[in-house]
Amino acid sequence: MKINNKPLFPDGLSDEAASVLCAFLYALADACESRYLAQLLRHREAQQTLYDPEHPWRFRPTDR
């Protein structure tokens, strides 16, 4: 497998182009978060209820 060392974004953008690009990415992230908010929250909740790797036999009281 060949590793792609090309930068994700091109060099030499004008100030205006960089500003427009950032505004677009923020709007895209906002739209994505709005669309999938319930799933994102459910995933975060699941990540917080993982077992303790030091004591895998212990469960949180709400997990039983």
DSSP file (Angstrom, degrees, kcal/mol; ACC not computed):
  #  RESIDUE AA STRUCTURE BP1 BP2  ACC     N-H-->O    O-->H-N    N-H-->O    O-->H-N    TCO  KAPPA ALPHA  PHI   PSI    X-CA   Y-CA   Z-CA
    1    1 A M              0   0    0      0, 0.0     2,-0.4     0, 0.0     0, 0.0   0.000 360.0 360.0 360.0 129.6    0.0    0.0    0.0
    2    2 A K        -     0   0    0      1,-0.0     2,-0.4     2,-0.0     0, 0.0  -0.730 360.0-130.8 -89.8 132.2    1.4    3.4   -1.0
    3    3 A I        -     0   0    0     -2,-0.4     2,-0.8     1,-0.0    -1,-0.0  -0.682  14.9-134.4 -84.1 131.4    1.1    6.2    1.5
    4    4 A N        +     0   0    0     -2,-0.4    -1,-0.0     1,-0.1    -2,-0.0  -0.774  24.5 178.2 -87.8 111.4   -0.3    9.4    0.2
    5    5 A N        +     0   0    0     -2,-0.8    -1,-0.1     2,-0.1     3,-0.1   0.328  40.5 119.7 -95.5   6.2    1.9   12.3    1.4
    6    6 A K  S    S-     0   0    0      1,-0.1    -2,-0.1     2,-0.1     2,-0.0  -0.479  72.1-107.9 -71.4 141.4    0.0   15.0   -0.4
    7    7 A P        -     0   0    0      0, 0.0    -1,-0.1     0, 0.0     4,-0.1  -0.367  19.2-128.0 -66.8 150.4   -1.5   17.6    1.9
    8    8 A L  S    S+     0   0    0      1,-0.1    -2,-0.1    -3,-0.1    -3,-0.0   0.872  95.1  37.8 -66.5 -37.9   -5.3   17.5    2.3
    9    9 A F  S    S-     0   0    0      1,-0.0    -1,-0.1     0, 0.0     2,-0.0  -0.904  93.1-110.0-117.3 144.6   -5.7   21.2    1.4
   10   10 A P        -     0   0    0      0, 0.0     3,-0.4     0, 0.0     2,-0.2  -0.323  27.5-121.9 -72.5 152.9   -3.7   23.1   -1.2
   11   11 A D  S    S+     0   0    0      1,-0.2     0, 0.0    -4,-0.1     0, 0.0  -0.474  86.5  44.5 -82.0 161.6   -1.1   25.7   -0.4
   12   12 A G        +     0   0    0      1,-0.2    -1,-0.2    -2,-0.2     2,-0.1   0.693  67.9 159.0  81.0  19.9   -1.4   29.2   -1.6
   13   13 A L        -     0   0    0     -3,-0.4    -1,-0.2     1,-0.1     2,-0.0  -0.480  43.0-114.4 -71.1 146.7   -5.1   29.9   -1.1
   14   14 A S     >  -     0   0    0     -2,-0.1     4,-2.5     1,-0.1     5,-0.2  -0.330  28.2-106.8 -71.3 164.3   -6.0   33.6   -0.9
   15   15 A D  H  > S+     0   0    0      1,-0.2     4,-2.1     2,-0.2     5,-0.1   0.904 122.2  49.2 -58.1 -41.9   -7.3   35.0    2.4
   16   16 A E  H  > S+     0   0    0      2,-0.2     4,-2.6     1,-0.2    -1,-0.2   0.919 110.4  49.1 -66.5 -43.6  -10.8   35.1    1.0
   17   17 A A  H  > S+     0   0    0      1,-0.2     4,-2.6     2,-0.2    -2,-0.2   0.896 111.1  50.2 -64.2 -39.5  -10.7   31.5   -0.4
   18   18 A A  H  X S+     0   0    0     -4,-2.5     4,-2.3     2,-0.2    -1,-0.2   0.900 111.6  48.9 -64.0 -40.3   -9.4   30.3    3.0
   19   19 A S  H  X S+     0   0    0     -4,-2.1     4,-2.3    -5,-0.2    -2,-0.2   0.912 112.7  46.8 -65.2 -43.8  -12.2   32.1    4.7
   20   20 A V  H  X S+     0   0    0     -4,-2.6     4,-2.4     2,-0.2    -2,-0.2   0.905 111.6  51.8 -65.7 -41.9  -14.9   30.7    2.4
   21   21 A L  H  X S+     0   0    0     -4,-2.6     4,-2.4     2,-0.2    -2,-0.2   0.929 111.5  46.5 -60.7 -46.4  -13.5   27.2    2.7
   22   22 A C  H  X S+     0   0    0     -4,-2.3     4,-2.5     2,-0.2    -2,-0.2   0.903 111.4  51.4 -64.1 -41.4  -13.6   27.4    6.5
   23   23 A A  H  X S+     0   0    0     -4,-2.3     4,-2.2     1,-0.2    -1,-0.2   0.909 110.9  49.0 -62.2 -41.4  -17.1   28.8    6.5
   24   24 A F  H  X S+     0   0    0     -4,-2.4     4,-2.5     2,-0.2    -2,-0.2   0.925 111.4  48.8 -63.2 -44.9  -18.2   25.9    4.2
   25   25 A L  H  X S+     0   0    0     -4,-2.4     4,-2.6     2,-0.2    -2,-0.2   0.891 111.4  49.5 -65.0 -39.5  -16.6   23.3    6.4
   26   26 A Y  H  X S+     0   0    0     -4,-2.5     4,-2.4     2,-0.2    -1,-0.2   0.914 112.4  48.1 -64.3 -41.7  -18.2   24.8    9.5
   27   27 A A  H  X S+     0   0    0     -4,-2.2     4,-2.4     2,-0.2    -2,-0.2   0.892 112.1  49.8 -65.3 -39.6  -21.6   24.8    7.8
   28   28 A L  H  X S+     0   0    0     -4,-2.5     4,-2.4     2,-0.2    -2,-0.2   0.922 111.6  47.7 -64.4 -44.9  -21.1   21.2    6.6
   29   29 A A  H  X S+     0   0    0     -4,-2.6     4,-2.6     2,-0.2    -2,-0.2   0.899 112.2  50.3 -63.0 -40.7  -20.2   20.1   10.1
   30   30 A D  H  X S+     0   0    0     -4,-2.4     4,-2.4     2,-0.2    -2,-0.2   0.912 111.5  47.6 -64.1 -43.1  -23.2   21.9   11.6
   31   31 A A  H  X S+     0   0    0     -4,-2.4     4,-2.2     2,-0.2    -2,-0.2   0.896 113.1  48.9 -65.0 -40.4  -25.6   20.3    9.0
   32   32 A C  H  X S+     0   0    0     -4,-2.4     4,-2.3     2,-0.2    -2,-0.2   0.927 112.5  47.2 -65.0 -45.8  -24.1   16.9    9.7
   33   33 A E  H  < S+     0   0    0     -4,-2.6     4,-0.4     1,-0.2    -2,-0.2   0.892 112.6  49.9 -64.6 -39.4  -24.4   17.3   13.5
   34   34 A S  H >< S+     0   0    0     -4,-2.4     3,-0.6    -5,-0.2     4,-0.2   0.908 113.1  46.6 -64.2 -41.9  -28.0   18.5   13.2
   35   35 A R  H 3< S+     0   0    0     -4,-2.2     3,-0.2     1,-0.2    -2,-0.2   0.881 124.9  29.5 -68.5 -39.5  -28.9   15.6   10.9
   36   36 A Y  T 3X S+     0   0    0     -4,-2.3     4,-2.6    -5,-0.2    -1,-0.2   0.059  80.1 122.2-112.0  23.5  -27.3   12.9   13.1
   37   37 A L  H <> S+     0   0    0     -3,-0.6     4,-2.7    -4,-0.4     5,-0.2   0.896  74.9  50.6 -56.8 -45.8  -27.6   14.4   16.6
   38   38 A A  H  > S+     0   0    0     -4,-0.2     4,-2.2     1,-0.2    -1,-0.2   0.910 113.4  45.9 -61.0 -41.7  -29.6   11.6   18.1
   39   39 A Q  H  > S+     0   0    0      2,-0.2     4,-2.4     1,-0.2    -1,-0.2   0.893 112.0  51.1 -68.8 -39.4  -27.1    9.0   16.8
   40   40 A L  H  X S+     0   0    0     -4,-2.6     4,-2.5     2,-0.2    -2,-0.2   0.922 111.9  46.7 -63.3 -43.6  -24.1   11.1   18.0
   41   41 A L  H  X S+     0   0    0     -4,-2.7     4,-2.4    -5,-0.2    -2,-0.2   0.900 111.4  51.6 -65.5 -40.2  -25.6   11.4   21.5
   42   42 A R  H  X S+     0   0    0     -4,-2.2     4,-2.2    -5,-0.2    -2,-0.2   0.904 111.0  48.4 -62.6 -41.2  -26.4    7.7   21.6
   43   43 A H  H  X S+     0   0    0     -4,-2.4     4,-2.1     2,-0.2    -2,-0.2   0.924 110.9  49.8 -65.7 -44.5  -22.8    6.9   20.6
   44   44 A R  H  X S+     0   0    0     -4,-2.5     4,-1.5     1,-0.2    -2,-0.2   0.906 110.8  50.6 -60.1 -41.4  -21.3    9.2   23.2
   45   45 A E  H  X S+     0   0    0     -4,-2.4     4,-0.9     1,-0.2     3,-0.2   0.916 109.7  50.2 -62.1 -43.4  -23.6    7.7   25.9
   46   46 A A  H  < S+     0   0    0     -4,-2.2     3,-0.5     1,-0.2    -1,-0.2   0.868 108.1  53.5 -64.2 -35.8  -22.4    4.2   24.9
   47   47 A Q  H >< S+     0   0    0     -4,-2.1     3,-0.8     1,-0.2    -1,-0.2   0.817 106.9  51.9 -68.9 -29.7  -18.8    5.3   25.1
   48   48 A Q  H 3< S+     0   0    0     -4,-1.5    -1,-0.2     1,-0.2    -2,-0.2   0.668 105.0  56.2 -80.5 -16.5  -19.3    6.6   28.6
   49   49 A T  T 3< S+     0   0    0     -4,-0.9    11,-0.2    -3,-0.5    -1,-0.2   0.208  76.9 127.9-102.3  16.1  -20.8    3.3   29.8
   50   50 A L    <   -     0   0    0     -3,-0.8    -3,-0.0     1,-0.1    -4,-0.0  -0.317  66.5 -97.8 -66.7 155.1  -17.9    1.1   28.8
   51   51 A Y        -     0   0    0      1,-0.1    -1,-0.1     8,-0.0     8,-0.1  -0.244  39.7 -96.6 -70.5 163.3  -16.6   -1.2   31.5
   52   52 A D  B >   -A   55   0A   0      6,-0.6     3,-0.9     3,-0.5     6,-0.3  -0.730  26.6-150.6 -81.4 116.9  -13.5   -0.4   33.5
   53   53 A P  T 3  S+     0   0    0      0, 0.0    -1,-0.2     0, 0.0     4,-0.0   0.767  97.8  54.3 -63.0 -23.8  -10.5   -2.2   31.8
   54   54 A E  T 3  S+     0   0    0      1,-0.3    -2,-0.0     2,-0.1    -3,-0.0   0.790 126.1  21.7 -76.7 -27.6   -8.7   -2.4   35.2
   55   55 A H  B X  S+A   52   0A   0     -3,-0.9     3,-2.1     3,-0.1    -3,-0.5  -0.591  70.8 169.8-137.6  71.5  -11.8   -4.1   36.7
   56   56 A P  T 3  S+     0   0    0      0, 0.0    -1,-0.1     0, 0.0    -2,-0.1   0.673  74.5  64.7 -64.8 -15.6  -13.8   -5.7   33.8
   57   57 A W  T 3  S+     0   0    0     -5,-0.1     2,-0.4    -6,-0.1    -2,-0.0   0.634  85.9  89.7 -80.0 -12.9  -16.0   -7.6   36.2
   58   58 A R    <   -     0   0    0     -3,-2.1    -6,-0.6    -6,-0.3     2,-0.3  -0.682  59.3-169.1 -86.8 136.4  -17.4   -4.4   37.6
   59   59 A F        -     0   0    0     -2,-0.4    -9,-0.1    -8,-0.1     5,-0.1  -0.881  30.0-103.1-118.5 153.5  -20.5   -2.9   36.0
   60   60 A R    >   -     0   0    0     -2,-0.3     3,-2.0   -11,-0.2     4,-0.4  -0.509  36.8-115.2 -68.8 146.3  -22.0    0.5   36.5
   61   61 A P  G >  S+     0   0    0      0, 0.0     3,-0.7     0, 0.0    -1,-0.1   0.797 115.6  54.1 -55.1 -31.2  -25.2    0.3   38.6
   62   62 A T  G 3  S+     0   0    0      1,-0.2    -2,-0.0     2,-0.1     0, 0.0   0.608  95.3  70.1 -80.7 -10.5  -27.4    1.4   35.7
   63   63 A D  G <         0   0    0     -3,-2.0    -1,-0.2     1,-0.2    -3,-0.0   0.637 360.0 360.0 -80.5 -13.9  -26.0   -1.4   33.4
   64   64 A R    <         0   0    0     -3,-0.7    -1,-0.2    -4,-0.4    -2,-0.1   0.474 360.0 360.0 -87.4 360.0  -27.7   -4.2   35.3
